[in-house]
């Protein structure tokens, strides 16, 4: 699990953490999710609550389950 708070963008080190199954990106000022999100094939949870993200990138694919913003 990785928790990121109060950032303007995701830290570069996350690019190599493709084993992560959960991202909790909440209470941030992040405006977009990086394209490398597609490398996280085993991701089960992407919590983007309480942030500035306006849309999901196409790289995520169709949402499965509940989308909460």
N, CA, C and O atoms as a GROMACS GRO file, in nm:
protein
  276
    1UNK      N    1   0.084  -0.116   0.000
    1UNK     CA    2   0.000   0.000   0.000
    1UNK      C    3   0.089   0.124   0.000
    1UNK      O    4   0.193   0.127   0.066
    2UNK      N    5   0.048   0.225  -0.074
    2UNK     CA    6   0.123   0.349  -0.079
    2UNK      C    7   0.026   0.464  -0.054
    2UNK      O    8  -0.078   0.472  -0.119
    3UNK      N    9   0.057   0.550   0.038
    3UNK     CA   10  -0.027   0.663   0.070
    3UNK      C   11   0.048   0.791   0.035
    3UNK      O   12   0.160   0.812   0.081
    4UNK      N   13  -0.014   0.876  -0.047
    4UNK     CA   14   0.048   1.002  -0.090
    4UNK      C   15  -0.044   1.115  -0.047
    4UNK      O   16  -0.162   1.114  -0.080
    5UNK      N   17   0.008   1.212   0.026
    5UNK     CA   18  -0.074   1.324   0.071
    5UNK      C   19  -0.005   1.456   0.042
    5UNK      O   20   0.117   1.468   0.054
    6UNK      N   21  -0.084   1.555   0.004
    6UNK     CA   22  -0.041   1.694  -0.012
    6UNK      C   23   0.071   1.712  -0.113
    6UNK      O   24   0.164   1.790  -0.090
    7UNK      N   25   0.063   1.641  -0.224
    7UNK     CA   26   0.159   1.655  -0.332
    7UNK      C   27   0.091   1.722  -0.451
    7UNK      O   28  -0.031   1.721  -0.463
    8UNK      N   29   0.173   1.781  -0.539
    8UNK     CA   30   0.122   1.836  -0.664
    8UNK      C   31   0.129   1.734  -0.777
    8UNK      O   32   0.055   1.745  -0.875
    9UNK      N   33   0.218   1.637  -0.764
    9UNK     CA   34   0.229   1.528  -0.860
    9UNK      C   35   0.280   1.405  -0.787
    9UNK      O   36   0.333   1.414  -0.677
   10UNK      N   37   0.262   1.291  -0.850
   10UNK     CA   38   0.308   1.168  -0.787
   10UNK      C   39   0.460   1.161  -0.789
   10UNK      O   40   0.522   1.203  -0.887
   11UNK      N   41   0.522   1.109  -0.684
   11UNK     CA   42   0.668   1.097  -0.679
   11UNK      C   43   0.718   1.001  -0.787
   11UNK      O   44   0.653   0.901  -0.818
   12UNK      N   45   0.835   1.031  -0.843
   12UNK     CA   46   0.893   0.948  -0.949
   12UNK      C   47   0.919   0.804  -0.907
   12UNK      O   48   0.911   0.713  -0.990
   13UNK      N   49   0.950   0.782  -0.780
   13UNK     CA   50   0.981   0.647  -0.736
   13UNK      C   51   0.863   0.550  -0.753
   13UNK      O   52   0.884   0.429  -0.757
   14UNK      N   53   0.742   0.601  -0.764
   14UNK     CA   54   0.627   0.512  -0.782
   14UNK      C   55   0.630   0.440  -0.915
   14UNK      O   56   0.573   0.331  -0.928
   15UNK      N   57   0.695   0.497  -1.015
   15UNK     CA   58   0.703   0.438  -1.148
   15UNK      C   59   0.756   0.295  -1.142
   15UNK      O   60   0.712   0.209  -1.219
   16UNK      N   61   0.850   0.268  -1.053
   16UNK     CA   62   0.911   0.135  -1.042
   16UNK      C   63   0.842   0.044  -0.941
   16UNK      O   64   0.883  -0.071  -0.924
   17UNK      N   65   0.741   0.092  -0.874
   17UNK     CA   66   0.674   0.013  -0.770
   17UNK      C   67   0.554  -0.063  -0.827
   17UNK      O   68   0.446  -0.062  -0.769
   18UNK      N   69   0.573  -0.130  -0.941
   18UNK     CA   70   0.462  -0.193  -1.012
   18UNK      C   71   0.400  -0.311  -0.937
   18UNK      O   72   0.296  -0.361  -0.977
   19UNK      N   73   0.463  -0.354  -0.828
   19UNK     CA   74   0.407  -0.462  -0.746
   19UNK      C   75   0.292  -0.414  -0.658
   19UNK      O   76   0.217  -0.496  -0.604
   20UNK      N   77   0.276  -0.283  -0.644
   20UNK     CA   78   0.173  -0.229  -0.557
   20UNK      C   79   0.034  -0.268  -0.608
   20UNK      O   80   0.008  -0.265  -0.728
   21UNK      N   81  -0.052  -0.304  -0.516
   21UNK     CA   82  -0.189  -0.342  -0.550
   21UNK      C   83  -0.289  -0.236  -0.508
   21UNK      O   84  -0.404  -0.240  -0.550
   22UNK      N   85  -0.244  -0.142  -0.426
   22UNK     CA   86  -0.332  -0.035  -0.379
   22UNK      C   87  -0.260   0.098  -0.385
   22UNK      O   88  -0.144   0.110  -0.345
   23UNK      N   89  -0.331   0.197  -0.435
   23UNK     CA   90  -0.285   0.336  -0.424
   23UNK      C   91  -0.394   0.412  -0.352
   23UNK      O   92  -0.511   0.403  -0.390
   24UNK      N   93  -0.358   0.487  -0.250
   24UNK     CA   94  -0.450   0.574  -0.180
   24UNK      C   95  -0.398   0.716  -0.202
   24UNK      O   96  -0.314   0.766  -0.128
   25UNK      N   97  -0.450   0.778  -0.304
   25UNK     CA   98  -0.406   0.913  -0.344
   25UNK      C   99  -0.519   1.008  -0.308
   25UNK      O  100  -0.599   1.047  -0.393
   26UNK      N  101  -0.524   1.044  -0.182
   26UNK     CA  102  -0.632   1.131  -0.138
   26UNK      C  103  -0.578   1.253  -0.065
   26UNK      O  104  -0.465   1.255  -0.016
   27UNK      N  105  -0.662   1.355  -0.061
   27UNK     CA  106  -0.627   1.482   0.003
   27UNK      C  107  -0.501   1.541  -0.061
   27UNK      O  108  -0.409   1.583   0.009
   28UNK      N  109  -0.497   1.543  -0.194
   28UNK     CA  110  -0.382   1.596  -0.266
   28UNK      C  111  -0.423   1.713  -0.355
   28UNK      O  112  -0.541   1.748  -0.365
   29UNK      N  113  -0.325   1.772  -0.417
   29UNK     CA  114  -0.347   1.875  -0.517
   29UNK      C  115  -0.311   1.824  -0.656
   29UNK      O  116  -0.294   1.901  -0.750
   30UNK      N  117  -0.299   1.692  -0.668
   30UNK     CA  118  -0.264   1.629  -0.796
   30UNK      C  119  -0.378   1.649  -0.896
   30UNK      O  120  -0.495   1.631  -0.862
   31UNK      N  121  -0.343   1.688  -1.020
   31UNK     CA  122  -0.443   1.713  -1.123
   31UNK      C  123  -0.456   1.599  -1.222
   31UNK      O  124  -0.557   1.589  -1.292
   32UNK      N  125  -0.356   1.512  -1.230
   32UNK     CA  126  -0.364   1.404  -1.328
   32UNK      C  127  -0.291   1.280  -1.278
   32UNK      O  128  -0.203   1.286  -1.194
   33UNK      N  129  -0.332   1.168  -1.334
   33UNK     CA  130  -0.267   1.040  -1.305
   33UNK      C  131  -0.170   1.014  -1.419
   33UNK      O  132  -0.208   1.028  -1.535
   34UNK      N  133  -0.045   0.977  -1.391
   34UNK     CA  134   0.054   0.957  -1.497
   34UNK      C  135   0.021   0.838  -1.587
   34UNK      O  136  -0.045   0.744  -1.545
   35UNK      N  137   0.068   0.844  -1.711
   35UNK     CA  138   0.044   0.738  -1.808
   35UNK      C  139   0.100   0.604  -1.763
   35UNK      O  140   0.049   0.500  -1.802
   36UNK      N  141   0.205   0.605  -1.681
   36UNK     CA  142   0.265   0.479  -1.640
   36UNK      C  143   0.175   0.396  -1.549
   36UNK      O  144   0.212   0.287  -1.508
   37UNK      N  145   0.058   0.446  -1.518
   37UNK     CA  146  -0.037   0.370  -1.437
   37UNK      C  147  -0.068   0.234  -1.501
   37UNK      O  148  -0.100   0.138  -1.432
   38UNK      N  149  -0.059   0.228  -1.634
   38UNK     CA  150  -0.088   0.103  -1.704
   38UNK      C  151   0.009  -0.010  -1.668
   38UNK      O  152  -0.021  -0.127  -1.692
   39UNK      N  153   0.123   0.023  -1.611
   39UNK     CA  154   0.222  -0.077  -1.570
   39UNK      C  155   0.180  -0.152  -1.443
   39UNK      O  156   0.238  -0.256  -1.411
   40UNK      N  157   0.082  -0.100  -1.373
   40UNK     CA  158   0.037  -0.159  -1.247
   40UNK      C  159  -0.076  -0.258  -1.273
   40UNK      O  160  -0.192  -0.233  -1.240
   41UNK      N  161  -0.041  -0.371  -1.334
   41UNK     CA  162  -0.140  -0.468  -1.378
   41UNK      C  163  -0.215  -0.537  -1.265
   41UNK      O  164  -0.327  -0.584  -1.286
   42UNK      N  165  -0.156  -0.543  -1.146
   42UNK     CA  166  -0.221  -0.611  -1.034
   42UNK      C  167  -0.296  -0.516  -0.942
   42UNK      O  168  -0.344  -0.558  -0.836
   43UNK      N  169  -0.309  -0.389  -0.979
   43UNK     CA  170  -0.376  -0.292  -0.894
   43UNK      C  171  -0.522  -0.329  -0.875
   43UNK      O  172  -0.594  -0.355  -0.971
   44UNK      N  173  -0.563  -0.330  -0.751
   44UNK     CA  174  -0.702  -0.361  -0.715
   44UNK      C  175  -0.776  -0.239  -0.662
   44UNK      O  176  -0.897  -0.227  -0.680
   45UNK      N  177  -0.702  -0.146  -0.596
   45UNK     CA  178  -0.765  -0.028  -0.535
   45UNK      C  179  -0.692   0.097  -0.582
   45UNK      O  180  -0.570   0.107  -0.570
   46UNK      N  181  -0.768   0.191  -0.634
   46UNK     CA  182  -0.714   0.322  -0.668
   46UNK      C  183  -0.806   0.424  -0.602
   46UNK      O  184  -0.908   0.462  -0.660
   47UNK      N  185  -0.770   0.466  -0.482
   47UNK     CA  186  -0.850   0.561  -0.404
   47UNK      C  187  -0.805   0.702  -0.441
   47UNK      O  188  -0.693   0.742  -0.410
   48UNK      N  189  -0.893   0.777  -0.506
   48UNK     CA  190  -0.860   0.912  -0.550
   48UNK      C  191  -0.951   1.015  -0.484
   48UNK      O  192  -0.976   1.121  -0.542
   49UNK      N  193  -1.001   0.986  -0.367
   49UNK     CA  194  -1.094   1.076  -0.301
   49UNK      C  195  -1.026   1.204  -0.254
   49UNK      O  196  -0.908   1.205  -0.219
   50UNK      N  197  -1.103   1.311  -0.253
   50UNK     CA  198  -1.060   1.442  -0.202
   50UNK      C  199  -0.932   1.491  -0.268
   50UNK      O  200  -0.830   1.514  -0.201
   51UNK      N  201  -0.937   1.507  -0.399
   51UNK     CA  202  -0.822   1.556  -0.473
   51UNK      C  203  -0.868   1.644  -0.588
   51UNK      O  204  -0.985   1.680  -0.594
   52UNK      N  205  -0.779   1.678  -0.677
   52UNK     CA  206  -0.808   1.767  -0.789
   52UNK      C  207  -0.813   1.694  -0.923
   52UNK      O  208  -0.818   1.759  -1.028
   53UNK      N  209  -0.812   1.561  -0.922
   53UNK     CA  210  -0.815   1.483  -1.046
   53UNK      C  211  -0.954   1.494  -1.106
   53UNK      O  212  -1.054   1.467  -1.041
   54UNK      N  213  -0.958   1.536  -1.232
   54UNK     CA  214  -1.086   1.560  -1.298
   54UNK      C  215  -1.132   1.445  -1.388
   54UNK      O  216  -1.251   1.434  -1.417
   55UNK      N  217  -1.038   1.359  -1.432
   55UNK     CA  218  -1.078   1.249  -1.520
   55UNK      C  219  -0.981   1.133  -1.504
   55UNK      O  220  -0.867   1.150  -1.460
   56UNK      N  221  -1.029   1.016  -1.539
   56UNK     CA  222  -0.944   0.898  -1.540
   56UNK      C  223  -0.878   0.887  -1.676
   56UNK      O  224  -0.945   0.902  -1.777
   57UNK      N  225  -0.749   0.860  -1.680
   57UNK     CA  226  -0.682   0.844  -1.810
   57UNK      C  227  -0.726   0.715  -1.878
   57UNK      O  228  -0.765   0.619  -1.811
   58UNK      N  229  -0.721   0.713  -2.010
   58UNK     CA  230  -0.759   0.595  -2.088
   58UNK      C  231  -0.676   0.474  -2.051
   58UNK      O  232  -0.723   0.361  -2.063
   59UNK      N  233  -0.552   0.494  -2.005
   59UNK     CA  234  -0.462   0.383  -1.971
   59UNK      C  235  -0.517   0.297  -1.858
   59UNK      O  236  -0.478   0.180  -1.846
   60UNK      N  237  -0.605   0.349  -1.778
   60UNK     CA  238  -0.663   0.272  -1.668
   60UNK      C  239  -0.760   0.168  -1.723
   60UNK      O  240  -0.776   0.062  -1.663
   61UNK      N  241  -0.823   0.197  -1.834
   61UNK     CA  242  -0.921   0.105  -1.891
   61UNK      C  243  -1.055   0.125  -1.826
   61UNK      O  244  -1.074   0.218  -1.749
   62UNK      N  245  -1.149   0.037  -1.858
   62UNK     CA  246  -1.283   0.052  -1.800
   62UNK      C  247  -1.280   0.027  -1.650
   62UNK      O  248  -1.214  -0.066  -1.604
   63UNK      N  249  -1.351   0.109  -1.576
   63UNK     CA  250  -1.357   0.094  -1.431
   63UNK      C  251  -1.435  -0.032  -1.395
   63UNK      O  252  -1.542  -0.058  -1.451
   64UNK      N  253  -1.382  -0.108  -1.303
   64UNK     CA  254  -1.448  -0.228  -1.253
   64UNK      C  255  -1.479  -0.202  -1.106
   64UNK      O  256  -1.389  -0.173  -1.028
   65UNK      N  257  -1.602  -0.212  -1.070
   65UNK     CA  258  -1.638  -0.187  -0.932
   65UNK      C  259  -1.692  -0.046  -0.917
   65UNK      O  260  -1.753   0.009  -1.009
   66UNK      N  261  -1.670   0.011  -0.801
   66UNK     CA  262  -1.726   0.141  -0.768
   66UNK      C  263  -1.623   0.250  -0.788
   66UNK      O  264  -1.509   0.238  -0.743
   67UNK      N  265  -1.663   0.357  -0.854
   67UNK     CA  266  -1.577   0.474  -0.872
   67UNK      C  267  -1.626   0.581  -0.777
   67UNK      O  268  -1.740   0.627  -0.788
   68UNK      N  269  -1.541   0.620  -0.684
   68UNK     CA  270  -1.576   0.722  -0.587
   68UNK      C  271  -1.477   0.836  -0.596
   68UNK      O  272  -1.356   0.813  -0.596
   69UNK      N  273  -1.528   0.958  -0.605
   69UNK     CA  274  -1.441   1.075  -0.609
   69UNK      C  275  -1.471   1.168  -0.495
   69UNK      O  276  -1.408   1.273  -0.482
   0.00000   0.00000   0.00000
